[in-house]
Amino acid sequence: MGNDLTRRLTDFDADVSPNNPANVEAARQRGLSYDFVKGAYVDDEGCLIRDEFGQEF
């Protein structure tokens, strides 16, 4: 079904770097970016949301 509400988000792949296209896409879908200084995924305010492997804190 084409409903956006039921569309599954791309999973983070802990076996590859945050620069990997799959992880970039997973972060984009969640409104996150990877902060290389902090070593974690952050929201648009710079708050730590996920670790370097994409796991929630």
N, C-alpha and C positions, 0 to 999 in steps of 0.2 A: 504494500500500500504506500502511496506517495505522500502520506501525511508527515509533515516535518516534525510533529510532536512525537511520533513513534520512531523517527530515524535514530539509529544507534550512533553514538559518538565513536570516533576513532580511538582505540586504546593506545596508551603510551607503551613504547617498547623499551624496556629497561636494558636490553642487550646492546643498544646502539646509542650514539651520542645525541644530545639535545638538538644538534644541527641536522640530524637525519630528517628527511622530508616527512616521514610518518609522525615523528614527534613534534615537528613544527606544525603540522596539520592538527594533531590532537590538542596542542596548546591553543592554536587559533580558534578552534571550535569552542573552547572554554573561555576565551577572552584572556588568555594568559600569554606571557612571554618568558623566555629563559634569561635570567640575569646571571651572566658568567662571573661577576664579582661576588655575588651572594651564593652562587652555586645552587640555585633553586629556581623554580617557576614562580613568578610573581603576577599579581593582578595589576591593573592600570594605575594603582596608587603605590605600587612597590612593595605591597605586603606579601610575605612568604605564604604560598598556597600549597605547593607540592615540592618534594625533594628532587634531587637531580635525576632520579629514576621515574618520576611522575607519580610517586606515591603521596597521598595526602598526609599532611603533618598531623 
